[in-house]
Amino acid sequence: MTAPATSVSRRAALASLLTLGTLAPAAALAQQPPRAPRVGVIGERSASDPFLAAFRRGMSKLGHVDGRNITIEYRYAQGALDQVPRLAAELIELKVDVLLVGGTVSTQSVMKVTRSVPIVFTAVGDPVGSGIVASLARPGGNVTGLTSLTFELGGKQLELLRTAVPTLSRVSVLYNPLNPAAKVGIDTTKTAAGTLGIELQLREVRQPDNLAGAFSALTPWRPGGLLALADPVFGNQLPRLAKLAAAQRLPAIYLRSEFAEAGGLLAYGPSLADNYRRAAAYVNKILKGAKPADLPVEPPTKFDLVINLKTAKALGLTLPQELVGRADQVIQ
């Protein structure tokens, strides 16, 4: 017996509704846009850090625009590097695909938080010696990036200070013994000092509060110049460091250009802005599937010499024209 037409129509309509109900969620899921890659950035200083701007420019040139096709999550240590583990944990909680960090202390701190999320560092002085990577060619693990060679520059910085002050015979060296790469800086500086016939005085500075005391301890020794080895404890105190050096009329050198801009006599070191720009290429490769273990650590390719002639005049120094001519930036 044939079912009534109305009953058939009802069954057909019900089947159609059930089919639509089953297909609708699948169709909606199919239309969902792919998740934008997410990059976590830990700035050692503040949001105004020019190095982070250089990283963004590097990412943009590679086609990654924050808020458009990629999400960049920022956290700032404000110079308090003991906060880095907490900041890293916050970013990992957000399920970032890769983490960008700064120097040795920050990188080691983040490595203690994660051994799975890829990490790109931008300014580690001695990646192998500090145990961050197995080798420069084959980093291994989840970490790679750019070295700053900052501690290997101690000898070169001492040479530049002697060039600026030919009569220099005594130099005080400030360093942070808590920095695992400090020994490399001390060794290279001692080697150069032996060649140049310069006597060194080593002074520990473990935290910013130690700066004033360290400078007070310099006075009885009567140094003719000052070299501060690379370390975040100085990097976040550059205006103060320059002011303390000026108060004792000490020709001083540090690796970052901001030191000379703040009133220090000389600055010589790798262009960290260039390192951050180049770090974007590492992040790009990792987002495309590359493993940090297979990406060789690269050295800096750009070094900047900055001279503050205003400071030289205040110190009563006439700098050799040859030295001034070599400068990438001269502050009048």
C-alpha positions in Angstrom: 0.0 0.0 0.0 1.4 3.4 -1.0 1.9 5.9 1.8 -0.1 9.2 1.6 1.7 12.0 -0.2 1.5 14.2 2.8 3.4 11.6 5.0 6.1 11.2 2.3 6.5 15.0 2.1 6.9 15.2 5.9 9.5 12.5 6.0 11.4 14.2 3.1 11.3 17.6 4.9 12.5 16.0 8.1 15.4 14.2 6.4 16.4 17.4 4.7 16.4 19.3 8.0 18.5 16.6 9.6 21.0 16.7 6.8 21.3 20.4 6.9 21.8 20.2 10.7 24.6 17.8 10.2 26.3 19.7 7.4 26.0 23.2 8.8 28.6 22.9 11.6 31.0 21.1 9.2 30.5 23.9 6.7 31.0 26.5 9.3 34.2 24.9 10.5 35.4 24.6 6.9 34.9 28.4 6.5 37.0 29.2 9.6 40.1 31.2 8.6 43.4 29.5 9.5 44.9 30.5 12.9 47.5 33.3 12.4 51.0 32.5 13.6 51.7 33.9 17.1 55.2 35.2 18.1 56.1 35.9 21.7 58.6 38.7 22.3 60.4 39.3 25.6 61.9 42.8 25.6 64.6 43.3 28.2 63.7 47.0 28.5 60.5 48.8 27.6 58.0 49.1 24.7 60.1 52.0 23.3 63.1 49.8 22.8 64.4 50.6 19.3 65.6 47.0 18.8 62.0 45.8 18.9 61.1 48.3 16.2 64.0 46.9 14.1 62.5 43.4 14.6 59.1 44.5 13.4 60.6 46.1 10.3 62.4 42.8 9.6 59.2 40.9 10.0 57.3 43.3 7.8 59.8 43.0 4.9 59.3 39.2 5.1 55.5 39.7 4.7 54.5 39.3 8.4 52.4 42.3 9.6 51.3 42.3 13.2 47.5 42.3 13.4 47.0 41.4 9.8 48.5 38.0 9.1 50.5 37.4 12.3 50.1 38.2 16.0 53.0 39.4 18.0 52.6 39.3 21.8 55.0 41.5 23.8 56.2 41.3 27.4 58.7 43.8 28.9 61.1 43.1 31.7 61.8 46.8 32.3 65.4 45.9 33.1 64.4 43.4 35.8 65.7 40.2 34.2 64.5 38.1 37.2 61.0 38.6 35.8 61.9 36.9 32.4 60.7 33.4 33.5 57.3 34.7 34.5 57.0 36.6 31.3 58.0 33.6 29.3 55.4 31.4 31.1 52.7 34.0 30.2 53.6 33.9 26.6 53.7 30.1 26.5 50.2 30.0 28.1 49.1 32.0 25.0 50.4 29.1 22.8 53.0 31.2 20.9 54.7 29.4 18.0 58.1 30.9 18.7 59.8 33.1 21.3 62.2 36.0 20.7 64.6 36.9 23.5 67.6 39.0 24.0 70.9 38.2 25.7 72.5 35.4 27.7 70.7 35.7 31.0 67.2 36.1 29.3 67.9 33.1 27.0 69.0 30.8 29.8 65.9 31.9 31.9 63.5 31.0 29.0 65.2 27.7 28.4 64.4 26.7 32.0 60.7 27.4 31.3 60.4 25.5 28.0 62.4 22.9 26.1 59.8 22.5 23.3 58.7 26.0 22.1 61.3 27.3 19.6 63.5 30.2 21.0 65.4 32.7 18.9 68.0 34.8 20.8 69.4 38.1 19.4 72.5 39.0 21.5 74.1 36.1 23.3 77.8 36.7 23.8 79.1 33.1 24.0 76.3 30.7 23.1 78.5 27.5 23.4 80.5 28.5 26.5 77.3 29.5 28.3 75.7 26.1 27.5 72.9 27.5 25.4 73.8 25.6 22.2 75.8 22.5 21.5 77.7 24.2 18.6 77.3 27.2 16.4 76.8 25.1 13.3 74.4 22.6 14.9 72.7 24.2 17.9 70.6 21.2 18.9 67.6 21.5 21.1 65.0 24.3 20.7 67.3 27.3 20.6 69.2 29.3 18.0 69.8 32.9 16.9 72.5 35.5 16.7 75.6 36.0 18.8 76.7 39.5 19.8 80.4 38.5 20.4 80.2 41.2 23.1 82.7 39.7 25.5 85.2 39.0 22.7 85.2 42.7 22.0 86.8 43.7 25.3 90.3 43.7 23.8 89.2 45.8 20.8 87.4 48.3 23.1 90.6 48.6 25.2 92.6 49.3 22.0 90.1 52.1 21.0 90.3 53.6 24.4 94.1 53.7 24.2 93.9 55.3 20.7 91.7 58.0 22.2 94.0 58.5 25.1 97.6 57.6 24.0 99.0 58.1 27.5 96.6 55.6 29.0 98.3 53.3 31.5 95.6 52.3 34.0 92.1 51.2 33.2 89.3 50.1 35.6 87.1 47.3 34.3 83.5 46.9 35.5 81.9 43.5 35.1 79.1 41.3 36.5 80.5 38.0 37.9 77.0 36.5 37.7 77.1 36.7 33.9 78.4 33.3 32.7 80.2 34.9 29.7 82.1 37.5 31.8 85.2 35.3 32.0 85.6 35.5 28.2 85.4 39.3 28.4 88.0 39.5 31.2 90.4 37.1 29.4 90.3 39.0 26.1 90.7 42.3 27.9 93.7 41.0 29.9 95.3 39.7 26.8 95.0 43.1 25.1 96.1 44.9 28.2 99.3 42.8 28.3 100.0 43.7 24.6 99.3 47.4 25.2 101.2 47.6 28.5 98.0 48.7 30.4 97.4 47.8 34.0 93.8 46.7 34.8 91.7 47.0 37.9 88.7 44.7 38.0 85.6 45.8 39.9 82.4 43.7 40.4 79.0 45.1 39.8 76.3 42.6 40.5 73.3 45.0 40.4 72.6 48.6 39.6 72.7 49.5 43.3 76.4 48.6 43.3 77.4 51.2 40.7 78.0 54.1 43.0 80.1 52.0 45.4 82.1 50.6 42.5 83.0 54.1 41.3 83.9 55.2 44.8 86.3 52.3 45.0 88.0 53.5 41.8 89.2 56.8 43.2 92.2 55.7 45.3 93.6 53.7 42.4 93.4 56.8 40.1 92.6 55.0 36.8 93.0 56.9 33.5 90.1 55.2 31.8 87.1 53.0 32.2 85.7 49.9 30.4 82.4 48.4 31.3 82.0 44.8 30.0 78.7 44.0 28.4 75.9 43.1 30.8 72.2 44.1 31.3 73.1 45.5 34.7 74.9 48.3 32.8 72.7 48.3 29.7 69.8 49.6 31.7 71.9 52.2 33.5 73.7 53.9 30.6 72.9 57.6 31.4 73.9 56.9 35.0 77.1 55.1 34.0 78.1 58.0 31.7 77.3 60.5 34.5 79.4 58.7 37.1 82.3 58.4 34.6 82.1 62.1 33.8 82.1 63.0 37.5 85.5 61.3 37.9 86.6 62.7 34.5 87.2 59.2 33.2 87.3 58.5 29.4 85.0 55.6 29.2 83.8 53.0 26.6 80.8 50.7 26.5 79.5 48.6 23.6 76.1 50.3 23.0 75.7 53.5 21.1 73.3 54.8 23.7 76.2 55.1 26.1 78.0 57.7 23.9 74.6 59.4 23.2 74.1 59.6 27.0 77.5 61.3 27.5 80.1 58.5 27.4 83.2 59.1 25.4 83.1 56.0 23.1 80.9 53.2 22.2 81.9 50.2 20.1 80.0 47.0 19.5 77.7 45.1 17.3 74.7 46.8 15.9 72.0 45.1 18.0 69.3 46.8 15.9 70.8 44.9 12.9 70.8 41.7 14.9 67.1 42.1 15.8 66.3 42.8 12.2 68.1 39.6 11.1 66.4 37.7 13.9 63.2 38.1 11.9 64.6 35.7 9.3 65.0 33.0 11.9 61.4 33.5 13.1 60.2 33.3 9.5 62.0 30.0 8.8 60.7 28.5 12.0 57.1 29.5 11.2 57.6 27.8 7.9 58.6 24.5 9.6 62.4 24.8 10.2 63.7 23.4 13.4 66.0 25.6 15.6 68.4 22.7 16.0 69.2 22.8 12.3 69.6 26.6 12.0 73.2 27.7 12.6 73.9 30.5 15.0 75.2 33.5 13.1 77.7 36.2 14.3 77.0 40.0 14.0 77.8 41.5 10.6 77.6 45.2 11.5 79.7 47.0 14.2 79.3 50.6 15.2 81.8 53.1 16.5 80.3 56.1 18.1 82.3 59.1 19.4 81.1 61.9 21.6 83.3 64.9 20.8 81.4 67.1 23.3 82.5 64.7 26.0 86.1 64.7 24.7 86.2 68.5 24.9 84.9 68.4 28.5 87.6 65.9 29.4 90.3 68.1 27.7 91.0 65.5 25.0 91.9 66.1 21.4 91.0 62.8 19.6 93.2 61.6 16.7 91.6 62.5 13.4 92.2 58.9 12.3 89.9 57.7 15.1 87.2 60.3 14.4 87.3 59.5 10.7 86.6 55.8 11.5 83.4 56.6 13.5 80.0 55.6 12.2 78.5 58.4 14.3 80.1 61.5 15.7 78.2 63.4 18.4 79.2 67.1 18.3 
